[in-house]
Amino acid sequence: MRRMVIEQDIRPMSEFRSGVASFVKQVHDTKRPLIITQHGKGVGVLLDVGEFEAMQEKIELLEDIQTSISQLEAGNGVSHSDARQEVLQRLER
């Protein structure tokens, strides 16, 4: 996801309502999120679908890494040689 441009990527709800199509096009073209505000406070974010999917994949990967770290810290790891042996045995089948 590209870095936000504050003066272009934060819009009030009233402006968003009147120009939804142009803001959807902006988000698609720039790949930057659009922050929607109401009474000066952020209330929503509009993202390009591809950028959202990429973000979800990154989150899932980070969650998998955190799970792995927790498992290793709990002593549930497998040594490299044991893992290698198990993989080779599965390949022989």
Phi and psi in radians as a Rosetta constraint file:
Dihedral C 1 N 2 CA 2 C 2 CIRCULARHARMONIC -1.369 0.35
Dihedral N 2 CA 2 C 2 N 3 CIRCULARHARMONIC 2.729 0.35
Dihedral C 2 N 3 CA 3 C 3 CIRCULARHARMONIC -1.197 0.35
Dihedral N 3 CA 3 C 3 N 4 CIRCULARHARMONIC 2.447 0.35
Dihedral C 3 N 4 CA 4 C 4 CIRCULARHARMONIC -1.165 0.35
Dihedral N 4 CA 4 C 4 N 5 CIRCULARHARMONIC 2.617 0.35
Dihedral C 4 N 5 CA 5 C 5 CIRCULARHARMONIC -1.944 0.35
Dihedral N 5 CA 5 C 5 N 6 CIRCULARHARMONIC 1.839 0.35
Dihedral C 5 N 6 CA 6 C 6 CIRCULARHARMONIC -0.889 0.35
Dihedral N 6 CA 6 C 6 N 7 CIRCULARHARMONIC -0.847 0.35
Dihedral C 6 N 7 CA 7 C 7 CIRCULARHARMONIC -1.230 0.35
Dihedral N 7 CA 7 C 7 N 8 CIRCULARHARMONIC -0.271 0.35
Dihedral C 7 N 8 CA 8 C 8 CIRCULARHARMONIC -1.849 0.35
Dihedral N 8 CA 8 C 8 N 9 CIRCULARHARMONIC -0.421 0.35
Dihedral C 8 N 9 CA 9 C 9 CIRCULARHARMONIC -1.929 0.35
Dihedral N 9 CA 9 C 9 N 10 CIRCULARHARMONIC 0.207 0.35
Dihedral C 9 N 10 CA 10 C 10 CIRCULARHARMONIC -2.216 0.35
Dihedral N 10 CA 10 C 10 N 11 CIRCULARHARMONIC 2.089 0.35
Dihedral C 10 N 11 CA 11 C 11 CIRCULARHARMONIC -2.340 0.35
Dihedral N 11 CA 11 C 11 N 12 CIRCULARHARMONIC 2.512 0.35
Dihedral C 11 N 12 CA 12 C 12 CIRCULARHARMONIC -1.254 0.35
Dihedral N 12 CA 12 C 12 N 13 CIRCULARHARMONIC 2.687 0.35
Dihedral C 12 N 13 CA 13 C 13 CIRCULARHARMONIC -0.941 0.35
Dihedral N 13 CA 13 C 13 N 14 CIRCULARHARMONIC -0.740 0.35
Dihedral C 13 N 14 CA 14 C 14 CIRCULARHARMONIC -1.068 0.35
Dihedral N 14 CA 14 C 14 N 15 CIRCULARHARMONIC -0.725 0.35
Dihedral C 14 N 15 CA 15 C 15 CIRCULARHARMONIC -1.216 0.35
Dihedral N 15 CA 15 C 15 N 16 CIRCULARHARMONIC -0.674 0.35
Dihedral C 15 N 16 CA 16 C 16 CIRCULARHARMONIC -1.087 0.35
Dihedral N 16 CA 16 C 16 N 17 CIRCULARHARMONIC -0.793 0.35
Dihedral C 16 N 17 CA 17 C 17 CIRCULARHARMONIC -0.999 0.35
Dihedral N 17 CA 17 C 17 N 18 CIRCULARHARMONIC -0.718 0.35
Dihedral C 17 N 18 CA 18 C 18 CIRCULARHARMONIC -1.417 0.35
Dihedral N 18 CA 18 C 18 N 19 CIRCULARHARMONIC -0.213 0.35
Dihedral C 18 N 19 CA 19 C 19 CIRCULARHARMONIC -2.398 0.35
Dihedral N 19 CA 19 C 19 N 20 CIRCULARHARMONIC 0.677 0.35
Dihedral C 19 N 20 CA 20 C 20 CIRCULARHARMONIC -0.902 0.35
Dihedral N 20 CA 20 C 20 N 21 CIRCULARHARMONIC -0.873 0.35
Dihedral C 20 N 21 CA 21 C 21 CIRCULARHARMONIC -1.039 0.35
Dihedral N 21 CA 21 C 21 N 22 CIRCULARHARMONIC -0.735 0.35
Dihedral C 21 N 22 CA 22 C 22 CIRCULARHARMONIC -1.189 0.35
Dihedral N 22 CA 22 C 22 N 23 CIRCULARHARMONIC -0.597 0.35
Dihedral C 22 N 23 CA 23 C 23 CIRCULARHARMONIC -1.274 0.35
Dihedral N 23 CA 23 C 23 N 24 CIRCULARHARMONIC -0.627 0.35
Dihedral C 23 N 24 CA 24 C 24 CIRCULARHARMONIC -1.095 0.35
Dihedral N 24 CA 24 C 24 N 25 CIRCULARHARMONIC -0.752 0.35
Dihedral C 24 N 25 CA 25 C 25 CIRCULARHARMONIC -1.108 0.35
Dihedral N 25 CA 25 C 25 N 26 CIRCULARHARMONIC -0.730 0.35
Dihedral C 25 N 26 CA 26 C 26 CIRCULARHARMONIC -1.030 0.35
Dihedral N 26 CA 26 C 26 N 27 CIRCULARHARMONIC -0.826 0.35
Dihedral C 26 N 27 CA 27 C 27 CIRCULARHARMONIC -1.115 0.35
Dihedral N 27 CA 27 C 27 N 28 CIRCULARHARMONIC -0.725 0.35
Dihedral C 27 N 28 CA 28 C 28 CIRCULARHARMONIC -1.124 0.35
Dihedral N 28 CA 28 C 28 N 29 CIRCULARHARMONIC -0.786 0.35
Dihedral C 28 N 29 CA 29 C 29 CIRCULARHARMONIC -1.243 0.35
Dihedral N 29 CA 29 C 29 N 30 CIRCULARHARMONIC -0.720 0.35
Dihedral C 29 N 30 CA 30 C 30 CIRCULARHARMONIC -1.567 0.35
Dihedral N 30 CA 30 C 30 N 31 CIRCULARHARMONIC -0.346 0.35
Dihedral C 30 N 31 CA 31 C 31 CIRCULARHARMONIC 1.097 0.35
Dihedral N 31 CA 31 C 31 N 32 CIRCULARHARMONIC 0.321 0.35
Dihedral C 31 N 32 CA 32 C 32 CIRCULARHARMONIC -1.801 0.35
Dihedral N 32 CA 32 C 32 N 33 CIRCULARHARMONIC 2.557 0.35
Dihedral C 32 N 33 CA 33 C 33 CIRCULARHARMONIC -1.262 0.35
Dihedral N 33 CA 33 C 33 N 34 CIRCULARHARMONIC 2.738 0.35
Dihedral C 33 N 34 CA 34 C 34 CIRCULARHARMONIC -2.030 0.35
Dihedral N 34 CA 34 C 34 N 35 CIRCULARHARMONIC 2.133 0.35
Dihedral C 34 N 35 CA 35 C 35 CIRCULARHARMONIC -1.572 0.35
Dihedral N 35 CA 35 C 35 N 36 CIRCULARHARMONIC 2.244 0.35
Dihedral C 35 N 36 CA 36 C 36 CIRCULARHARMONIC -1.856 0.35
Dihedral N 36 CA 36 C 36 N 37 CIRCULARHARMONIC 2.251 0.35
Dihedral C 36 N 37 CA 37 C 37 CIRCULARHARMONIC -1.983 0.35
Dihedral N 37 CA 37 C 37 N 38 CIRCULARHARMONIC 2.734 0.35
Dihedral C 37 N 38 CA 38 C 38 CIRCULARHARMONIC -2.469 0.35
Dihedral N 38 CA 38 C 38 N 39 CIRCULARHARMONIC 2.164 0.35
Dihedral C 38 N 39 CA 39 C 39 CIRCULARHARMONIC 0.987 0.35
Dihedral N 39 CA 39 C 39 N 40 CIRCULARHARMONIC 0.642 0.35
Dihedral C 39 N 40 CA 40 C 40 CIRCULARHARMONIC 1.403 0.35
Dihedral N 40 CA 40 C 40 N 41 CIRCULARHARMONIC 0.074 0.35
Dihedral C 40 N 41 CA 41 C 41 CIRCULARHARMONIC -2.114 0.35
Dihedral N 41 CA 41 C 41 N 42 CIRCULARHARMONIC 2.506 0.35
Dihedral C 41 N 42 CA 42 C 42 CIRCULARHARMONIC -1.123 0.35
Dihedral N 42 CA 42 C 42 N 43 CIRCULARHARMONIC 2.281 0.35
Dihedral C 42 N 43 CA 43 C 43 CIRCULARHARMONIC -2.195 0.35
Dihedral N 43 CA 43 C 43 N 44 CIRCULARHARMONIC -0.204 0.35
Dihedral C 43 N 44 CA 44 C 44 CIRCULARHARMONIC -2.913 0.35
Dihedral N 44 CA 44 C 44 N 45 CIRCULARHARMONIC 2.871 0.35
Dihedral C 44 N 45 CA 45 C 45 CIRCULARHARMONIC -2.350 0.35
Dihedral N 45 CA 45 C 45 N 46 CIRCULARHARMONIC 2.315 0.35
Dihedral C 45 N 46 CA 46 C 46 CIRCULARHARMONIC -1.857 0.35
Dihedral N 46 CA 46 C 46 N 47 CIRCULARHARMONIC 2.173 0.35
Dihedral C 46 N 47 CA 47 C 47 CIRCULARHARMONIC -2.134 0.35
Dihedral N 47 CA 47 C 47 N 48 CIRCULARHARMONIC 2.622 0.35
Dihedral C 47 N 48 CA 48 C 48 CIRCULARHARMONIC -1.163 0.35
Dihedral N 48 CA 48 C 48 N 49 CIRCULARHARMONIC 2.464 0.35
Dihedral C 48 N 49 CA 49 C 49 CIRCULARHARMONIC -1.015 0.35
Dihedral N 49 CA 49 C 49 N 50 CIRCULARHARMONIC -0.794 0.35
Dihedral C 49 N 50 CA 50 C 50 CIRCULARHARMONIC -1.064 0.35
Dihedral N 50 CA 50 C 50 N 51 CIRCULARHARMONIC -0.716 0.35
Dihedral C 50 N 51 CA 51 C 51 CIRCULARHARMONIC -1.162 0.35
Dihedral N 51 CA 51 C 51 N 52 CIRCULARHARMONIC -0.678 0.35
Dihedral C 51 N 52 CA 52 C 52 CIRCULARHARMONIC -1.106 0.35
Dihedral N 52 CA 52 C 52 N 53 CIRCULARHARMONIC -0.799 0.35
Dihedral C 52 N 53 CA 53 C 53 CIRCULARHARMONIC -1.084 0.35
Dihedral N 53 CA 53 C 53 N 54 CIRCULARHARMONIC -0.734 0.35
Dihedral C 53 N 54 CA 54 C 54 CIRCULARHARMONIC -1.099 0.35
Dihedral N 54 CA 54 C 54 N 55 CIRCULARHARMONIC -0.694 0.35
Dihedral C 54 N 55 CA 55 C 55 CIRCULARHARMONIC -1.124 0.35
Dihedral N 55 CA 55 C 55 N 56 CIRCULARHARMONIC -0.738 0.35
Dihedral C 55 N 56 CA 56 C 56 CIRCULARHARMONIC -1.082 0.35
Dihedral N 56 CA 56 C 56 N 57 CIRCULARHARMONIC -0.728 0.35
Dihedral C 56 N 57 CA 57 C 57 CIRCULARHARMONIC -1.091 0.35
Dihedral N 57 CA 57 C 57 N 58 CIRCULARHARMONIC -0.716 0.35
Dihedral C 57 N 58 CA 58 C 58 CIRCULARHARMONIC -1.135 0.35
Dihedral N 58 CA 58 C 58 N 59 CIRCULARHARMONIC -0.720 0.35
Dihedral C 58 N 59 CA 59 C 59 CIRCULARHARMONIC -1.099 0.35
Dihedral N 59 CA 59 C 59 N 60 CIRCULARHARMONIC -0.780 0.35
Dihedral C 59 N 60 CA 60 C 60 CIRCULARHARMONIC -1.066 0.35
Dihedral N 60 CA 60 C 60 N 61 CIRCULARHARMONIC -0.731 0.35
Dihedral C 60 N 61 CA 61 C 61 CIRCULARHARMONIC -1.094 0.35
Dihedral N 61 CA 61 C 61 N 62 CIRCULARHARMONIC -0.778 0.35
Dihedral C 61 N 62 CA 62 C 62 CIRCULARHARMONIC -1.114 0.35
Dihedral N 62 CA 62 C 62 N 63 CIRCULARHARMONIC -0.646 0.35
Dihedral C 62 N 63 CA 63 C 63 CIRCULARHARMONIC -1.145 0.35
Dihedral N 63 CA 63 C 63 N 64 CIRCULARHARMONIC -0.695 0.35
Dihedral C 63 N 64 CA 64 C 64 CIRCULARHARMONIC -1.108 0.35
Dihedral N 64 CA 64 C 64 N 65 CIRCULARHARMONIC -0.720 0.35
Dihedral C 64 N 65 CA 65 C 65 CIRCULARHARMONIC -1.107 0.35
Dihedral N 65 CA 65 C 65 N 66 CIRCULARHARMONIC -0.768 0.35
Dihedral C 65 N 66 CA 66 C 66 CIRCULARHARMONIC -1.104 0.35
Dihedral N 66 CA 66 C 66 N 67 CIRCULARHARMONIC -0.696 0.35
Dihedral C 66 N 67 CA 67 C 67 CIRCULARHARMONIC -1.071 0.35
Dihedral N 67 CA 67 C 67 N 68 CIRCULARHARMONIC -0.766 0.35
Dihedral C 67 N 68 CA 68 C 68 CIRCULARHARMONIC -1.081 0.35
Dihedral N 68 CA 68 C 68 N 69 CIRCULARHARMONIC -0.755 0.35
Dihedral C 68 N 69 CA 69 C 69 CIRCULARHARMONIC -1.087 0.35
Dihedral N 69 CA 69 C 69 N 70 CIRCULARHARMONIC -0.767 0.35
Dihedral C 69 N 70 CA 70 C 70 CIRCULARHARMONIC -1.087 0.35
Dihedral N 70 CA 70 C 70 N 71 CIRCULARHARMONIC -0.718 0.35
Dihedral C 70 N 71 CA 71 C 71 CIRCULARHARMONIC -1.128 0.35
Dihedral N 71 CA 71 C 71 N 72 CIRCULARHARMONIC -0.727 0.35
Dihedral C 71 N 72 CA 72 C 72 CIRCULARHARMONIC -1.126 0.35
Dihedral N 72 CA 72 C 72 N 73 CIRCULARHARMONIC -0.743 0.35
Dihedral C 72 N 73 CA 73 C 73 CIRCULARHARMONIC -1.120 0.35
Dihedral N 73 CA 73 C 73 N 74 CIRCULARHARMONIC -0.492 0.35
Dihedral C 73 N 74 CA 74 C 74 CIRCULARHARMONIC -1.495 0.35
Dihedral N 74 CA 74 C 74 N 75 CIRCULARHARMONIC 0.046 0.35
Dihedral C 74 N 75 CA 75 C 75 CIRCULARHARMONIC 1.418 0.35
Dihedral N 75 CA 75 C 75 N 76 CIRCULARHARMONIC 0.327 0.35
Dihedral C 75 N 76 CA 76 C 76 CIRCULARHARMONIC -1.704 0.35
Dihedral N 76 CA 76 C 76 N 77 CIRCULARHARMONIC 0.341 0.35
Dihedral C 76 N 77 CA 77 C 77 CIRCULARHARMONIC -1.397 0.35
Dihedral N 77 CA 77 C 77 N 78 CIRCULARHARMONIC 2.899 0.35
Dihedral C 77 N 78 CA 78 C 78 CIRCULARHARMONIC -2.122 0.35
Dihedral N 78 CA 78 C 78 N 79 CIRCULARHARMONIC 2.353 0.35
Dihedral C 78 N 79 CA 79 C 79 CIRCULARHARMONIC -1.145 0.35
Dihedral N 79 CA 79 C 79 N 80 CIRCULARHARMONIC 2.755 0.35
Dihedral C 79 N 80 CA 80 C 80 CIRCULARHARMONIC -1.027 0.35
Dihedral N 80 CA 80 C 80 N 81 CIRCULARHARMONIC -0.792 0.35
Dihedral C 80 N 81 CA 81 C 81 CIRCULARHARMONIC -1.118 0.35
Dihedral N 81 CA 81 C 81 N 82 CIRCULARHARMONIC -0.697 0.35
Dihedral C 81 N 82 CA 82 C 82 CIRCULARHARMONIC -1.146 0.35
Dihedral N 82 CA 82 C 82 N 83 CIRCULARHARMONIC -0.728 0.35
Dihedral C 82 N 83 CA 83 C 83 CIRCULARHARMONIC -1.142 0.35
Dihedral N 83 CA 83 C 83 N 84 CIRCULARHARMONIC -0.750 0.35
Dihedral C 83 N 84 CA 84 C 84 CIRCULARHARMONIC -1.060 0.35
Dihedral N 84 CA 84 C 84 N 85 CIRCULARHARMONIC -0.808 0.35
Dihedral C 84 N 85 CA 85 C 85 CIRCULARHARMONIC -1.068 0.35
Dihedral N 85 CA 85 C 85 N 86 CIRCULARHARMONIC -0.746 0.35
Dihedral C 85 N 86 CA 86 C 86 CIRCULARHARMONIC -1.119 0.35
Dihedral N 86 CA 86 C 86 N 87 CIRCULARHARMONIC -0.733 0.35
Dihedral C 86 N 87 CA 87 C 87 CIRCULARHARMONIC -1.128 0.35
Dihedral N 87 CA 87 C 87 N 88 CIRCULARHARMONIC -0.787 0.35
Dihedral C 87 N 88 CA 88 C 88 CIRCULARHARMONIC -1.093 0.35
Dihedral N 88 CA 88 C 88 N 89 CIRCULARHARMONIC -0.664 0.35
Dihedral C 88 N 89 CA 89 C 89 CIRCULARHARMONIC -1.124 0.35
Dihedral N 89 CA 89 C 89 N 90 CIRCULARHARMONIC -0.699 0.35
Dihedral C 89 N 90 CA 90 C 90 CIRCULARHARMONIC -1.165 0.35
Dihedral N 90 CA 90 C 90 N 91 CIRCULARHARMONIC -0.603 0.35
Dihedral C 90 N 91 CA 91 C 91 CIRCULARHARMONIC -1.223 0.35
Dihedral N 91 CA 91 C 91 N 92 CIRCULARHARMONIC -0.518 0.35
Dihedral C 91 N 92 CA 92 C 92 CIRCULARHARMONIC -1.247 0.35
Dihedral N 92 CA 92 C 92 N 93 CIRCULARHARMONIC -0.381 0.35
